[in-house]
């Protein structure tokens, strides 16, 4: 039970971080990616109140969307940094693994 709560807190903090970053970047050229990140982050936060199966589905899809939109935003804004995206991919894989095992 405590493991589930810890994983939900970690995923929620990551979603909040993505929401804050998306709101800060809404004025950039890649507005659609930021808007998608904002909506996905909110969906992950609200999924905390659903059953565990729904949380898992929303969290995994949301984490994948975060990764894809980060790559898209990097290309659109001509600021793609491969090392940054490799680290993000590694973190995303760890978070998805945690979600699968709760």
N, CA and C atoms as a LAMMPS dump frame, in Angstrom:
ITEM: TIMESTEP
0
ITEM: NUMBER OF ATOMS
306
ITEM: BOX BOUNDS ff ff ff
-5.0000000000000000e+02 5.0000000000000000e+02
-5.0000000000000000e+02 5.0000000000000000e+02
-5.0000000000000000e+02 5.0000000000000000e+02
ITEM: ATOMS id mol type element x y z
1 1 1 N 0.829 -1.2 0
2 1 2 C 0 0 0
3 1 3 C 0.872 1.262 0
4 2 1 N 1.91 1.254 0.828
5 2 2 C 2.774 2.431 0.914
6 2 3 C 3.536 2.635 -0.4
7 3 1 N 3.887 1.532 -1.076
8 3 2 C 4.589 1.621 -2.357
9 3 3 C 3.707 2.313 -3.391
10 4 1 N 2.417 1.995 -3.381
11 4 2 C 1.471 2.625 -4.317
12 4 3 C 1.415 4.13 -4.073
13 5 1 N 1.342 4.523 -2.82
14 5 2 C 1.266 5.944 -2.48
15 5 3 C 2.544 6.668 -2.903
16 6 1 N 3.691 6.059 -2.652
17 6 2 C 4.965 6.683 -3.023
18 6 3 C 5.068 6.848 -4.535
19 7 1 N 4.697 5.815 -5.289
20 7 2 C 4.75 5.903 -6.752
21 7 3 C 3.783 6.97 -7.253
22 8 1 N 2.589 7.035 -6.694
23 8 2 C 1.628 8.059 -7.115
24 8 3 C 2.154 9.463 -6.821
25 9 1 N 2.827 9.634 -5.694
26 9 2 C 3.39 10.944 -5.354
27 9 3 C 4.487 11.315 -6.351
28 10 1 N 5.363 10.37 -6.668
29 10 2 C 6.449 10.634 -7.617
30 10 3 C 5.89 10.995 -8.991
31 11 1 N 4.91 10.208 -9.471
32 11 2 C 4.304 10.477 -10.78
33 11 3 C 3.585 11.825 -10.759
34 12 1 N 2.901 12.134 -9.668
35 12 2 C 2.176 13.397 -9.567
36 12 3 C 3.134 14.585 -9.544
37 13 1 N 4.254 14.452 -8.855
38 13 2 C 5.242 15.53 -8.847
39 13 3 C 5.824 15.747 -10.239
40 14 1 N 6.053 14.658 -10.953
41 14 2 C 6.551 14.772 -12.328
42 14 3 C 5.499 15.445 -13.214
43 15 1 N 4.237 15.081 -13.019
44 15 2 C 3.153 15.707 -13.787
45 15 3 C 3.057 17.201 -13.451
46 16 1 N 3.198 17.556 -12.178
47 16 2 C 3.171 18.965 -11.799
48 16 3 C 4.338 19.73 -12.421
49 17 1 N 5.501 19.109 -12.451
50 17 2 C 6.663 19.725 -13.089
51 17 3 C 6.391 19.983 -14.569
52 18 1 N 5.763 19.016 -15.241
53 18 2 C 5.433 19.182 -16.658
54 18 3 C 4.376 20.269 -16.856
55 19 1 N 3.422 20.361 -15.945
56 19 2 C 2.397 21.407 -16.029
57 19 3 C 3.039 22.784 -15.899
58 20 1 N 3.905 22.947 -14.918
59 20 2 C 4.576 24.24 -14.712
60 20 3 C 5.426 24.599 -15.924
61 21 1 N 6.185 23.64 -16.441
62 21 2 C 7.016 23.899 -17.622
63 21 3 C 6.157 24.235 -18.837
64 22 1 N 5.029 23.566 -18.983
65 22 2 C 4.151 23.811 -20.13
66 22 3 C 3.516 25.186 -20.06
67 23 1 N 3.084 25.586 -18.885
68 23 2 C 2.49 26.913 -18.729
69 23 3 C 3.537 27.986 -19.017
70 24 1 N 4.761 27.762 -18.569
71 24 2 C 5.828 28.741 -18.805
72 24 3 C 6.173 28.859 -20.284
73 25 1 N 5.974 27.806 -21.054
74 25 2 C 6.353 27.793 -22.466
75 25 3 C 5.166 27.96 -23.424
76 26 1 N 3.986 28.295 -22.924
77 26 2 C 2.818 28.421 -23.797
78 26 3 C 2.974 29.505 -24.857
79 27 1 N 3.841 30.478 -24.62
80 27 2 C 4.021 31.568 -25.583
81 27 3 C 5.018 31.22 -26.684
82 28 1 N 5.628 30.039 -26.6
83 28 2 C 6.612 29.67 -27.617
84 28 3 C 5.918 29.208 -28.89
85 29 1 N 6.72 28.882 -29.901
86 29 2 C 6.177 28.448 -31.189
87 29 3 C 5.437 27.118 -31.075
88 30 1 N 5.929 26.214 -30.267
89 30 2 C 5.342 24.879 -30.157
90 30 3 C 4.198 24.83 -29.159
91 31 1 N 3.187 25.626 -29.381
92 31 2 C 2.087 25.749 -28.431
93 31 3 C 1.292 24.448 -28.265
94 32 1 N 1.108 23.684 -29.354
95 32 2 C 0.278 22.477 -29.276
96 32 3 C 0.895 21.424 -28.375
97 33 1 N 2.19 21.259 -28.447
98 33 2 C 2.858 20.299 -27.581
99 33 3 C 2.743 20.68 -26.118
100 34 1 N 2.878 21.962 -25.838
101 34 2 C 2.752 22.436 -24.453
102 34 3 C 1.324 22.294 -23.949
103 35 1 N 0.369 22.568 -24.806
104 35 2 C -1.028 22.411 -24.415
105 35 3 C -1.349 20.936 -24.151
106 36 1 N -0.826 20.051 -24.989
107 36 2 C -1.015 18.616 -24.788
108 36 3 C -0.37 18.162 -23.478
109 37 1 N 0.826 18.668 -23.179
110 37 2 C 1.474 18.34 -21.909
111 37 3 C 0.648 18.832 -20.723
112 38 1 N 0.101 20.002 -20.843
113 38 2 C -0.726 20.565 -19.773
114 38 3 C -1.945 19.68 -19.508
115 39 1 N -2.649 19.307 -20.563
116 39 2 C -3.837 18.457 -20.409
117 39 3 C -3.468 17.064 -19.897
118 40 1 N -2.353 16.528 -20.377
119 40 2 C -1.913 15.21 -19.935
120 40 3 C -1.523 15.231 -18.461
121 41 1 N -0.831 16.283 -18.044
122 41 2 C -0.46 16.413 -16.638
123 41 3 C -1.686 16.487 -15.738
124 42 1 N -2.695 17.233 -16.169
125 42 2 C -3.938 17.308 -15.393
126 42 3 C -4.648 15.954 -15.346
127 43 1 N -4.633 15.236 -16.462
128 43 2 C -5.256 13.906 -16.493
129 43 3 C -4.56 12.961 -15.517
130 44 1 N -3.237 13.028 -15.46
131 44 2 C -2.504 12.171 -14.521
132 44 3 C -2.853 12.538 -13.08
133 45 1 N -2.918 13.834 -12.792
134 45 2 C -3.275 14.247 -11.431
135 45 3 C -4.671 13.773 -11.04
136 46 1 N -5.625 13.912 -11.94
137 46 2 C -6.987 13.481 -11.635
138 46 3 C -7.119 11.967 -11.57
139 47 1 N -6.244 11.25 -12.277
140 47 2 C -6.323 9.784 -12.249
141 47 3 C -5.917 9.217 -10.894
142 48 1 N -5.308 10.021 -10.046
143 48 2 C -4.983 9.566 -8.685
144 48 3 C -6.234 9.196 -7.904
145 49 1 N -7.357 9.779 -8.281
146 49 2 C -8.606 9.534 -7.57
147 49 3 C -9.412 8.387 -8.174
148 50 1 N -8.919 7.811 -9.256
149 50 2 C -9.592 6.668 -9.894
150 50 3 C -9.014 5.37 -9.327
151 51 1 N -9.533 4.259 -9.823
152 51 2 C -8.998 2.977 -9.374
153 51 3 C -7.586 2.788 -9.916
154 52 1 N -6.874 1.803 -9.389
155 52 2 C -5.461 1.609 -9.713
156 52 3 C -5.25 1.261 -11.186
157 53 1 N -6.164 0.495 -11.783
158 53 2 C -6.014 0.131 -13.2
159 53 3 C -6.111 1.373 -14.084
160 54 1 N -7.051 2.248 -13.799
161 54 2 C -7.189 3.491 -14.573
162 54 3 C -5.971 4.386 -14.384
163 55 1 N -5.475 4.443 -13.159
164 55 2 C -4.271 5.24 -12.904
165 55 3 C -3.096 4.731 -13.728
166 56 1 N -2.929 3.424 -13.752
167 56 2 C -1.815 2.838 -14.506
168 56 3 C -1.904 3.193 -15.987
169 57 1 N -3.079 3.044 -16.555
170 57 2 C -3.264 3.322 -17.985
171 57 3 C -2.986 4.787 -18.288
172 58 1 N -3.584 5.682 -17.51
173 58 2 C -3.411 7.12 -17.747
174 58 3 C -1.96 7.53 -17.517
175 59 1 N -1.34 7.006 -16.475
176 59 2 C 0.039 7.384 -16.162
177 59 3 C 1.005 6.92 -17.254
178 60 1 N 0.858 5.69 -17.708
179 60 2 C 1.77 5.18 -18.739
180 60 3 C 1.595 5.947 -20.049
181 61 1 N 0.354 6.142 -20.46
182 61 2 C 0.108 6.911 -21.691
183 61 3 C 0.616 8.343 -21.525
184 62 1 N 0.368 8.927 -20.362
185 62 2 C 0.821 10.293 -20.1
186 62 3 C 2.335 10.43 -20.13
187 63 1 N 3.033 9.48 -19.545
188 63 2 C 4.495 9.531 -19.552
189 63 3 C 5.054 9.411 -20.97
190 64 1 N 4.429 8.586 -21.775
191 64 2 C 4.855 8.456 -23.169
192 64 3 C 4.582 9.76 -23.926
193 65 1 N 3.433 10.374 -23.684
194 65 2 C 3.105 11.651 -24.325
195 65 3 C 4.102 12.727 -23.91
196 66 1 N 4.469 12.768 -22.623
197 66 2 C 5.464 13.739 -22.16
198 66 3 C 6.769 13.593 -22.945
199 67 1 N 7.19 12.351 -23.139
200 67 2 C 8.442 12.094 -23.858
201 67 3 C 8.342 12.548 -25.316
202 68 1 N 7.252 12.178 -25.97
203 68 2 C 7.087 12.517 -27.391
204 68 3 C 6.951 14.02 -27.614
205 69 1 N 6.21 14.7 -26.753
206 69 2 C 6.041 16.14 -26.934
207 69 3 C 7.327 16.9 -26.605
208 70 1 N 8.142 16.364 -25.707
209 70 2 C 9.436 17.006 -25.432
210 70 3 C 10.326 16.954 -26.669
211 71 1 N 10.326 15.822 -27.347
212 71 2 C 11.101 15.694 -28.584
213 71 3 C 10.543 16.645 -29.646
214 72 1 N 9.223 16.657 -29.796
215 72 2 C 8.573 17.544 -30.763
216 72 3 C 8.896 19.006 -30.479
217 73 1 N 8.783 19.42 -29.222
218 73 2 C 9.08 20.806 -28.86
219 73 3 C 10.544 21.154 -29.117
220 74 1 N 11.437 20.205 -28.86
221 74 2 C 12.855 20.438 -29.117
222 74 3 C 13.123 20.713 -30.587
223 75 1 N 12.494 19.927 -31.457
224 75 2 C 12.676 20.141 -32.895
225 75 3 C 12.007 21.43 -33.362
226 76 1 N 10.797 21.707 -32.87
227 76 2 C 10.079 22.906 -33.307
228 76 3 C 10.793 24.185 -32.898
229 77 1 N 11.364 24.179 -31.709
230 77 2 C 12.03 25.382 -31.199
231 77 3 C 13.513 25.413 -31.546
232 78 1 N 13.959 24.431 -32.331
233 78 2 C 15.362 24.331 -32.739
234 78 3 C 16.306 24.329 -31.538
235 79 1 N 15.894 23.582 -30.501
236 79 2 C 16.718 23.467 -29.296
237 79 3 C 16.754 22.017 -28.822
238 80 1 N 16.931 21.108 -29.779
239 80 2 C 16.957 19.685 -29.459
240 80 3 C 18.334 19.328 -28.906
241 81 1 N 18.356 18.823 -27.676
242 81 2 C 19.6 18.422 -27.017
243 81 3 C 19.513 16.931 -26.729
244 82 1 N 20.295 16.151 -27.437
245 82 2 C 20.201 14.691 -27.375
246 82 3 C 20.455 14.156 -25.97
247 83 1 N 21.42 14.704 -25.249
248 83 2 C 21.706 14.223 -23.89
249 83 3 C 20.509 14.437 -22.968
250 84 1 N 19.856 15.57 -23.118
251 84 2 C 18.669 15.865 -22.317
252 84 3 C 17.57 14.831 -22.58
253 85 1 N 17.365 14.49 -23.836
254 85 2 C 16.304 13.558 -24.176
255 85 3 C 16.652 12.119 -23.801
256 86 1 N 17.914 11.785 -23.799
257 86 2 C 18.319 10.456 -23.326
258 86 3 C 18.063 10.33 -21.832
259 87 1 N 18.385 11.357 -21.07
260 87 2 C 18.107 11.347 -19.626
261 87 3 C 16.605 11.269 -19.379
262 88 1 N 15.834 12.059 -20.13
263 88 2 C 14.366 12.017 -19.985
264 88 3 C 13.819 10.637 -20.311
265 89 1 N 14.35 10.011 -21.364
266 89 2 C 13.911 8.668 -21.733
267 89 3 C 14.221 7.675 -20.617
268 90 1 N 15.395 7.764 -20.034
269 90 2 C 15.781 6.888 -18.934
270 90 3 C 14.84 7.071 -17.738
271 91 1 N 14.546 8.317 -17.391
272 91 2 C 13.623 8.601 -16.279
273 91 3 C 12.225 8.08 -16.601
274 92 1 N 11.771 8.276 -17.829
275 92 2 C 10.45 7.788 -18.235
276 92 3 C 10.365 6.274 -18.136
277 93 1 N 11.405 5.575 -18.556
278 93 2 C 11.41 4.11 -18.462
279 93 3 C 11.345 3.663 -17.006
280 94 1 N 12.079 4.334 -16.131
281 94 2 C 12.034 3.994 -14.705
282 94 3 C 10.634 4.242 -14.144
283 95 1 N 10.031 5.377 -14.478
284 95 2 C 8.692 5.687 -13.962
285 95 3 C 7.644 4.702 -14.49
286 96 1 N 7.731 4.347 -15.769
287 96 2 C 6.779 3.374 -16.315
288 96 3 C 6.952 2.022 -15.632
289 97 1 N 8.191 1.633 -15.37
290 97 2 C 8.44 0.368 -14.669
291 97 3 C 7.834 0.402 -13.273
292 98 1 N 7.98 1.502 -12.577
293 98 2 C 7.374 1.628 -11.24
294 98 3 C 5.858 1.514 -11.313
295 99 1 N 5.264 2.181 -12.302
296 99 2 C 3.803 2.139 -12.442
297 99 3 C 3.329 0.716 -12.741
298 100 1 N 4.059 0.003 -13.569
299 100 2 C 3.655 -1.367 -13.927
300 100 3 C 3.642 -2.259 -12.699
301 101 1 N 4.583 -2.06 -11.788
302 101 2 C 4.716 -2.967 -10.65
303 101 3 C 3.911 -2.564 -9.418
304 102 1 N 3.071 -1.531 -9.512
305 102 2 C 2.237 -1.209 -8.343
306 102 3 C 0.947 -1.991 -8.391
